[in-house]
Amino acid sequence: MPLFINRDQIFAHQVHLLEHKLRSKEERILELETENALLHLRLAECLGKLRHERKEEIYVQRQKHLQQRKVQKSTHAALSKLLSDVQMLKQDLRDVFAIYVGFAKELEEQSKQLFECVGTARNAVQDFQSDDLQKLRVQVTALERSLQEEKERCREERVRRRLLHNTLVELRGNIRVHCRVRPILHFDHIPGSPTTNGSSSCEAVVQAINDDSVFVNCTKTSSPVMNKIFEFERVHGPEDSQETVFEEVKPLLTSLLDGYNVCIMAYGQTGSGKTHTMIGSRSEDPTAAVQDSQQGIIPKAANELFKLISEKPADSHTVEMSVVEVYNNEVLDLLARDEDGATVGVKREVITTSTGTSEVPCLTYELVRSSAEVMQLINSVLKLRSHSPTLVHMDSSRSHFIVTLTVTSKSPDALALARRLQNARQDVQRVSQKEWWSPRCRRAASSRSSSPASSPCHSPCHSPCPSPRPSITQPPIKTKLQLVDLAGSECVGMSGVTGAALWESSCINRSLSALSDVLGALAERRPHVPYRNSKLTHLLQDAIGGDAKLLIMLCVSPTQRFLTESLQSLGFGARARQVQREPPHRKNTALKMK
């Protein structure tokens, strides 16, 4: 060993290394012990969780077992009760079966008795003498023949009644004038008004003295009393109801379906009851229905018209409706609609056709099937009618309101002929698929396969073998029912209008004056009748001077305040009664077969 190596240092170094390794081992042992302690803690936690879960599982199993035992007990009790019910039901079935057996035996016995009775009755019927049966057959035949004769006699009587009815209406006059005196209303009295010869302004001076006469007490200051009596076909007093007024109008609707044009117009001053007479009382609520007792001529006439049509053959009559107003001498179509479908008044013109009748081109017509539809349309356009307040009435109508119901009818003979022609065309259409015996039709059938458009047998409306006899057709008959509510006939001084309303009153008075001039020309039989002086008379030309049946309903006020206007209306009616026209001609002539 060399002398310079220090063994102590070497041993000290080795001891240091060993101590270092020992400390490392001890630290490792501490780490392992700590990890072991943590593992023991985790193991203890897991064992605790397992014990807790086991306890819960055991508890749940016990609860399930207890629940199952309860269910079994309840099921067992229900089954026991059901078993007892089944046993009771079996007992009831045994009782019912026993009753059924008893009924079956009793029914069998009664059936035997019934068969015996039937056999006895059959023998009795067989023993009935044959001559009695023959007598019964003869009586039935005679009764059927008598019934057929009665039906034919009834048809003849209906035709005769129709002819007598039209003759009666013609004898009464084609222009009839009725008068209606309204009751005294609140606006008839003027507060603080002076009296005249001891009579106040609200005293009745126009009175209906009987069914055809009106008495007027014409009192004037510093002059003797002058009385006048006007006679008309019918006079209604304040006590007469709407139904009583319509009863005098109803016969005209029968004439309408018999082929005559009919016009009913209400004439009078504002507030005299024209709108009440024609339309009826109007409720404050527009959705509320008007009572039948308060309905006017228009709704009652529509109801009666559709009632008469319902008694006719089905599909033999159709009704179209148009509503116009004449405002400021212009004709406005109140049923015309705008792009949104709302009703608006559109100006129309009145022309005279080549046949001499008046016509309104482009006028809107609505197909109606009941009186309810008629009133629904009228109520929808009444708001479009021109109104303005005057001194006489706060809601005065400033235009002439005209409702026209156009009835298109076909005679029963024409309908039957049309049905026969239609059936014949259908038969021809079915047979045309086969080969015809005629050489001409065979050629037509062969040409049909090559050019169907040029074949005479292609159209179902043509017979493959056309007959030289011409077809019999009759165009539909059109009659018009015109219902007119005229504007007020009072003078400008009475209405008290000013400004732009003066033009309205001027147009109203001019149109009513034109109506009076037309009636005067007809009464004097002048060669020229000035229908075209006003749009109103031009529009009603067919009703005034044609072959229509015209009824003028004069509406007058009874009080002294409106005496002048009442006298003017009564004078208008008296002039209208003087009109003499040619007898009217029916439009629906009978269809003649040649």
C-alpha positions in Angstrom: 0.0 0.0 0.0 1.4 3.4 -0.9 2.1 5.7 1.8 0.1 8.7 0.5 -3.4 6.9 0.7 -5.4 8.0 3.8 -7.5 5.1 4.9 -9.5 7.2 7.3 -10.7 9.4 4.5 -11.7 6.4 2.5 -13.6 4.8 5.4 -15.2 8.2 6.2 -16.3 8.5 2.6 -17.7 5.0 2.6 -19.5 5.7 5.9 -21.0 8.8 4.4 -22.2 6.9 1.4 -23.8 4.3 3.6 -25.4 6.8 5.8 -26.8 8.5 2.7 -28.2 5.2 1.5 -29.6 4.5 5.0 -31.4 7.8 5.1 -32.8 7.1 1.6 -34.1 3.7 2.8 -35.7 5.2 5.9 -37.4 7.9 3.8 -38.7 5.1 1.5 -39.9 3.2 4.4 -41.8 6.3 5.7 -43.4 6.8 2.3 -44.5 3.2 2.2 -45.9 3.3 5.7 -47.8 6.5 4.8 -49.2 4.9 1.6 -50.1 1.8 3.6 -51.9 3.9 6.1 -53.8 5.7 3.3 -54.7 2.3 1.8 -56.0 1.1 5.2 -58.2 4.2 5.4 -59.6 3.6 1.9 -60.2 0.0 2.7 -62.1 1.0 5.8 -64.2 3.5 3.9 -65.0 0.9 1.2 -65.9 -1.6 3.9 -68.2 1.0 5.5 -69.9 1.8 2.2 -70.4 -1.9 1.5 -72.0 -2.4 4.9 -74.3 0.6 4.4 -75.3 -0.5 0.9 -75.9 -4.0 2.2 -78.1 -2.7 5.0 -80.1 -0.6 2.5 -80.5 -3.5 0.2 -81.7 -5.7 3.0 -84.2 -2.9 4.0 -85.5 -2.6 0.5 -85.9 -6.3 0.1 -87.8 -6.4 3.4 -90.1 -3.6 2.2 -90.7 -5.4 -1.1 -91.5 -8.6 0.7 -93.9 -6.7 3.0 -95.6 -5.1 -0.1 -95.8 -8.4 -1.8 -97.4 -9.9 1.2 -100.0 -7.0 1.4 -100.7 -7.4 -2.4 -101.2 -11.1 -2.0 -103.5 -10.6 0.9 -105.6 -8.0 -1.0 -105.6 -10.2 -4.1 -106.7 -13.2 -2.1 -109.5 -11.1 -0.6 -110.6 -9.8 -4.1 -110.5 -13.3 -5.5 -112.6 -14.6 -2.6 -115.1 -11.8 -3.2 -115.1 -12.5 -6.9 -115.6 -16.2 -6.3 -118.6 -15.5 -4.1 -120.0 -13.1 -6.8 -119.5 -15.8 -9.5 -121.3 -18.3 -7.3 -124.2 -15.9 -6.8 -124.3 -15.2 -10.6 -124.5 -18.9 -11.3 -127.4 -19.1 -9.0 -129.1 -16.2 -10.7 -128.5 -17.8 -14.1 -130.1 -21.0 -12.9 -133.1 -19.0 -11.8 -133.3 -17.1 -15.1 -133.0 -20.3 -17.0 -135.8 -21.8 -15.1 -138.0 -18.7 -15.8 -137.0 -19.0 -19.5 -138.0 -22.6 -19.7 -141.4 -21.6 -18.2 -141.8 -18.7 -20.7 -140.8 -21.0 -23.6 -143.5 -23.5 -22.6 -146.1 -20.8 -22.2 -145.1 -19.2 -25.6 -145.4 -22.6 -27.3 -148.9 -23.0 -25.9 -149.9 -19.5 -27.0 -148.3 -20.1 -30.5 -150.4 -23.1 -30.9 -153.5 -21.2 -30.0 -152.5 -18.4 -32.4 -152.0 -20.8 -35.3 -155.4 -22.2 -34.6 -156.9 -18.7 -34.7 -155.1 -17.9 -37.9 -156.3 -21.1 -39.5 -159.8 -20.2 -38.5 -159.4 -16.7 -40.0 -157.9 -18.1 -43.2 -160.9 -20.4 -43.5 -163.2 -17.5 -43.0 -161.4 -15.4 -45.6 -161.5 -18.3 -48.1 -165.3 -18.5 -47.5 -165.7 -14.8 -48.4 -167.8 -14.5 -51.5 -165.9 -13.5 -54.7 -168.6 -11.1 -55.8 -168.0 -8.9 -52.7 -164.3 -8.7 -53.7 -165.3 -7.6 -57.1 -167.6 -5.0 -55.7 -164.7 -3.6 -53.7 -162.5 -3.4 -56.7 -165.2 -1.6 -58.7 -165.6 0.9 -55.8 -161.8 1.5 -55.6 -161.8 2.1 -59.4 -164.7 4.6 -59.2 -163.0 6.4 -56.3 -159.8 6.7 -58.3 -161.7 8.0 -61.3 -163.5 10.5 -59.1 -160.3 11.7 -57.5 -158.8 12.3 -61.0 -161.8 14.3 -62.0 -161.6 16.4 -58.8 -158.0 17.1 -59.5 -158.8 18.2 -63.0 -161.7 20.3 -61.7 -159.4 21.9 -59.1 -156.8 22.8 -61.8 -159.5 24.4 -63.9 -160.8 26.3 -60.9 -157.3 27.6 -60.2 -157.0 28.9 -63.8 -160.4 30.5 -63.5 -159.6 32.1 -60.2 -156.4 33.5 -61.7 -158.3 35.0 -64.6 -161.0 36.5 -62.3 -158.3 37.9 -60.0 -156.6 39.7 -62.8 -159.9 40.9 -64.2 -160.8 42.3 -60.8 -157.5 44.1 -60.4 -157.9 45.6 -64.0 -161.5 46.7 -63.1 -160.2 48.5 -60.0 -157.6 50.3 -62.1 -154.1 49.6 -63.2 -153.0 52.7 -61.3 -154.4 52.4 -57.8 -154.0 55.1 -55.1 -154.1 54.3 -51.4 -153.8 56.8 -48.6 -152.4 56.3 -45.1 -152.9 58.9 -42.3 -150.2 58.5 -39.6 -150.8 59.1 -35.9 -149.8 62.4 -34.2 -146.1 62.3 -33.3 -143.9 64.3 -30.9 -142.5 66.6 -33.6 -146.0 67.7 -34.8 -146.3 70.2 -31.9 -144.2 73.4 -31.9 -143.7 74.8 -28.3 -145.1 78.2 -28.1 -146.8 78.1 -31.5 -149.9 80.4 -31.9 -153.3 78.9 -32.3 -155.5 79.4 -35.4 -159.3 79.8 -34.7 -158.8 78.1 -31.4 -156.9 75.1 -32.9 -153.3 74.3 -32.0 -150.7 73.1 -34.5 -150.8 69.5 -33.3 -154.6 69.1 -33.7 -155.6 66.5 -36.3 -157.2 68.2 -39.4 -156.7 65.3 -41.8 -158.9 62.3 -40.9 -159.9 59.0 -42.5 -163.7 59.1 -42.3 -164.2 55.7 -43.9 -162.3 53.1 -46.0 -162.2 55.2 -49.2 -162.4 58.9 -48.1 -160.2 61.4 -46.4 -161.6 64.5 -44.7 -159.5 67.7 -44.6 -160.4 70.7 -42.4 -158.8 73.6 -44.3 -158.9 76.5 -41.8 -157.4 79.9 -42.7 -157.1 83.1 -40.8 -160.0 85.6 -41.3 -161.8 83.2 -43.7 -164.6 80.7 -43.3 -163.8 77.1 -42.7 -163.3 75.2 -45.9 -163.6 71.4 -45.9 -162.4 69.0 -48.6 -163.0 65.3 -49.1 -160.6 63.2 -51.2 -161.6 59.7 -52.4 -159.2 56.9 -53.1 -159.3 53.2 -53.6 -158.4 52.5 -50.0 -157.8 54.8 -47.0 -156.0 53.7 -43.8 -156.3 55.6 -40.6 -153.8 55.9 -37.7 -155.2 52.7 -36.0 -154.5 50.5 -39.0 -151.6 48.1 -38.6 -148.8 47.2 -41.0 -150.6 43.9 -41.6 -153.8 45.7 -42.6 -152.0 47.9 -45.0 -150.2 44.9 -46.6 -153.5 42.9 -47.0 -154.5 45.5 -49.6 -151.2 45.1 -51.4 -151.0 41.3 -51.4 -153.2 40.6 -54.5 -150.7 42.5 -56.7 -148.1 39.7 -56.0 -150.4 37.1 -57.5 -150.5 39.3 -60.6 -146.7 39.4 -60.6 -146.4 35.6 -60.9 -149.2 35.7 -63.5 -146.9 37.7 -65.8 -147.5 41.4 -65.0 -145.0 44.0 -63.8 -145.9 45.5 -60.4 -144.7 48.8 -58.8 -145.5 50.0 -55.3 -144.3 53.5 -54.4 -144.7 55.6 -51.2 -145.3 59.4 -51.8 -145.4 62.1 -49.1 -143.5 64.7 -47.2 -140.7 63.9 -44.8 -141.9 62.4 -41.5 -145.2 61.2 -43.0 -144.4 57.5 -42.6 -143.1 56.5 -46.0 -140.1 54.5 -44.8 -142.1 53.0 -42.0 -144.8 51.9 -44.4 -142.3 50.5 -47.0 -139.5 49.0 -44.8 -140.9 49.1 -41.2 -139.6 50.2 -37.9 -135.8 50.2 -37.6 -134.3 49.1 -34.3 -131.4 51.0 -32.7 -129.5 47.7 -32.7 -128.7 46.8 -36.4 -128.3 43.1 -35.5 -131.8 42.9 -33.8 -134.6 41.4 -35.9 -137.7 43.5 -36.6 -140.9 42.0 -35.3 -143.3 40.7 -37.9 -146.0 43.2 -36.8 -143.6 46.1 -37.5 -142.4 45.0 -40.9 -143.3 47.1 -43.9 -144.4 46.3 -47.4 -141.0 45.4 -48.7 -140.2 42.5 -46.2 -143.8 41.3 -46.2 -144.0 41.4 -50.1 -140.7 39.4 -50.3 -142.0 36.9 -47.8 -145.3 36.5 -49.7 -143.5 36.3 -53.0 -141.3 33.4 -51.9 -144.3 31.7 -50.3 -146.1 31.8 -53.7 -143.0 30.6 -55.5 -142.7 27.6 -53.1 -146.2 26.5 -54.2 -145.0 26.4 -57.8 -143.0 23.5 -59.4 -139.4 23.3 -58.2 -136.8 25.4 -60.2 -139.5 27.1 -62.2 -138.8 30.6 -60.7 -135.7 32.5 -59.8 -135.5 35.9 -58.2 -132.8 38.5 -58.7 -132.5 41.7 -56.7 -131.2 45.2 -57.5 -131.1 48.3 -55.3 -130.6 51.8 -56.6 -131.1 55.4 -55.3 -131.8 58.5 -57.3 -129.8 61.3 -55.7 -129.3 64.7 -57.2 -130.8 63.3 -60.4 -128.2 60.6 -60.6 -128.8 56.9 -60.5 -126.5 55.1 -58.0 -126.1 51.3 -57.9 -126.0 50.5 -54.1 -125.2 46.8 -54.6 -122.0 47.5 -56.6 -118.8 46.4 -54.7 -115.3 47.7 -54.6 -112.1 45.7 -54.7 -112.4 44.8 -51.0 -115.9 43.4 -51.5 -117.7 46.3 -49.7 -120.9 47.8 -51.1 -120.4 51.3 -52.6 -122.7 53.5 -54.7 -121.6 53.5 -58.3 -123.2 55.9 -60.8 -125.2 54.3 -63.6 -127.1 55.6 -66.6 -130.6 54.9 -67.8 -131.2 54.1 -71.4 -134.3 53.3 -73.5 -134.1 50.1 -75.5 -135.3 49.4 -79.0 -138.5 48.0 -77.6 -139.3 51.3 -75.7 -138.5 50.0 -72.2 -136.1 51.6 -69.8 -132.9 49.7 -68.8 -129.8 50.4 -66.6 -126.7 48.9 -68.2 -124.1 47.2 -65.9 -126.6 47.2 -62.9 -125.7 44.8 -60.2 -128.1 41.9 -59.6 -127.9 39.5 -56.6 -129.6 36.1 -56.7 -131.9 35.8 -53.6 -133.6 32.6 -52.4 -135.6 33.9 -49.4 -137.0 37.0 -47.8 -134.2 36.9 -45.2 -131.6 37.4 -47.9 -133.6 40.3 -49.4 -133.7 42.1 -46.0 -130.1 41.3 -45.4 -129.1 43.1 -48.6 -131.4 46.0 -47.9 -130.1 46.5 -44.4 -126.5 46.4 -45.7 -127.1 49.2 -48.2 -129.5 51.4 -46.2 -126.4 53.0 -44.6 -125.4 54.2 -48.0 -128.6 56.1 -48.6 -128.2 59.8 -48.4 -129.6 61.3 -45.1 -129.5 64.8 -43.6 -131.3 66.6 -40.8 -134.1 69.1 -41.6 -136.6 71.2 -39.6 -139.2 68.4 -40.1 -137.1 65.4 -39.2 -133.6 64.8 -37.8 -132.9 61.9 -40.2 -134.6 62.9 -43.4 -134.0 60.7 -46.5 -132.7 62.9 -49.4 -132.9 60.4 -52.2 -135.4 58.0 -53.9 -134.8 54.4 -52.8 -135.8 51.7 -55.4 -135.7 48.0 -54.7 -136.4 45.8 -57.8 -137.1 42.0 -57.6 -136.9 40.5 -61.0 -138.7 37.1 -61.3 -137.6 34.8 -64.1 -140.2 32.0 -64.6 -140.8 29.1 -66.9 -144.1 27.6 -67.7 -144.7 24.0 -66.5 -145.2 23.0 -70.1 -141.9 24.4 -71.0 -140.2 22.7 -68.1 -141.7 19.4 -69.0 -140.7 19.8 -72.6 -137.1 20.7 -71.6 -136.9 17.6 -69.4 -138.2 15.4 -72.3 -135.6 17.0 -74.7 -132.8 16.5 -72.2 -133.8 12.8 -71.7 -133.9 12.4 -75.5 -130.5 13.9 -75.9 -129.1 11.5 -73.2 -130.7 8.6 -75.0 -129.1 9.7 -78.3 -125.7 10.1 -76.6 -125.9 6.6 -75.3 -127.1 5.1 -78.6 -124.6 7.1 -80.7 -121.9 4.7 -79.5 -123.6 1.9 -81.5 -123.8 1.4 -85.3 -126.9 3.0 -86.8 -129.1 1.2 -89.4 -129.3 4.2 -91.6 -126.5 4.5 -94.3 -126.3 8.2 -93.7 -125.7 7.6 -90.0 -123.2 4.9 -90.7 -121.3 7.3 -92.8 -121.5 9.9 -90.1 -120.2 7.4 -87.6 -117.3 6.5 -89.8 -116.4 10.1 -90.3 -116.7 10.7 -86.6 -113.8 8.3 -86.1 -111.6 10.3 -88.5 -112.8 13.9 -87.6 -114.9 14.1 -84.5 -115.2 17.9 -84.7 -117.0 17.8 -88.1 -119.3 15.0 -87.3 -123.0 15.9 -87.0 -123.5 13.1 -84.4 -120.6 14.2 -82.2 -122.5 16.8 -80.1 -125.0 15.3 -77.7 -127.3 18.3 -78.4 -127.9 17.1 -82.1 -129.8 14.1 -83.1 -127.9 11.7 -85.5 -131.0 11.7 -87.6 -132.3 15.2 -87.3 -136.0 15.7 -87.9 -137.2 18.4 -90.3 -139.7 19.5 -87.6 -138.3 22.7 -85.9 -137.7 22.5 -82.1 -140.2 24.2 -79.8 -138.6 26.6 -77.3 -139.9 29.3 -75.1 -137.6 32.0 -73.6 -138.0 32.5 -69.9 -140.5 35.2 -68.7 -139.1 38.1 -66.7 -141.4 40.2 -64.5 -140.4 43.0 -62.2 -141.6 44.0 -58.7 -140.4 47.6 -58.0 -140.7 48.9 -54.5 -140.1 52.6 -54.2 -139.6 54.8 -51.1 -139.6 58.4 -52.5 -137.9 61.3 -50.9 -139.9 63.9 -49.0 -142.2 66.1 -51.1 -142.1 69.2 -48.7 -141.1 72.6 -50.0 -137.8 74.3 -49.2 -139.3 76.7 -46.7 -140.8 73.8 -44.7 -137.5 71.8 -44.6 -135.4 74.8 -43.7 -132.3 73.6 -45.5 -129.5 76.0 -46.5 -126.3 75.8 -48.4 -125.5 72.7 -50.3 -128.7 71.0 -49.1 -130.7 73.5 -51.2 -129.4 71.6 -54.3 -130.6 68.3 -52.9 -134.1 69.8 -52.2 -134.2 71.3 -55.6 -133.4 67.9 -57.3 -136.0 66.2 -55.2 -138.7 68.7 -56.0 -137.8 68.7 -59.7 -138.0 64.8 -59.9 -141.3 64.8 -58.1 -142.6 67.5 -60.3 -141.5 65.4 -63.3 -143.4 62.5 -61.9 -146.5 64.7 -61.6 -146.0 66.0 -65.1 -145.8 62.4 -66.5 -149.1 61.5 -64.7 -150.7 64.6 -66.0 -149.6 63.8 -69.6 -151.0 60.3 -69.2 -154.3 61.6 -67.7 -154.7 64.1 -70.6 -153.6 61.5 -73.2 -151.0 63.7 -74.7 -149.0 62.2 -77.6 -145.7 62.9 -75.8 -145.1 61.9 -72.2 -141.9 63.6 -70.7 -140.4 60.5 -69.1 -136.8 61.7 -69.7 -137.2 65.0 -67.8 -135.9 63.2 -64.7 -133.9 60.1 -64.0 -136.6 59.0 -61.6 -139.4 58.9 -64.3 -137.0 57.5 -66.9 -136.1 54.6 -64.5 -139.8 54.0 -63.6 -141.0 54.4 -67.2 -142.2 50.8 -67.4 -144.1 51.0 -64.1 -145.8 54.3 -64.8 -146.7 54.2 -68.4 -146.1 50.6 -69.4 -148.3 47.5 -68.8 -147.4 47.3 -65.1 -149.8 47.5 -62.2 -148.9 50.7 -60.2 -150.0 51.3 -56.6 -149.3 54.7 -55.1 -149.3 54.8 -51.3 -149.9 58.4 -50.2 -148.5 59.0 -46.7 -149.9 62.2 -45.1 -149.5 64.0 -41.7 -152.7 64.7 -39.8 -151.8 68.0 -38.1 -152.4 71.7 -39.0 -148.6 72.3 -39.1 -148.2 70.2 -42.2 -151.5 70.9 -43.8 -150.0 72.5 -47.0 -147.8 69.5 -47.7 -150.7 67.1 -46.9 -153.0 68.9 -49.4 -150.2 68.7 -52.0 -149.8 65.0 -51.5 -153.6 64.4 -51.7 -153.8 66.5 -54.9 -151.0 64.4 -56.4 -153.0 61.2 -55.6 -156.2 62.7 -57.1 -154.4 63.5 -60.4 -152.9 60.0 -60.4 -156.4 58.4 -60.2 -157.4 60.2 -63.4 -154.8 58.3 -65.5 -156.5 56.0 -68.0 -154.3 53.4 -69.6 -154.7 50.6 -72.0 -155.5 47.2 -70.6 -152.3 45.4 -69.6 -151.0 42.4 -71.5 -149.8 39.3 -69.9 -146.2 38.3 -70.7 -146.4 34.6 -70.1 -148.5 33.4 -73.0 -149.3 29.7 -73.0 -146.9 27.5 -74.9 -148.6 26.1 -78.0 -147.6 22.8 -79.5 -147.8 22.6 -83.3 
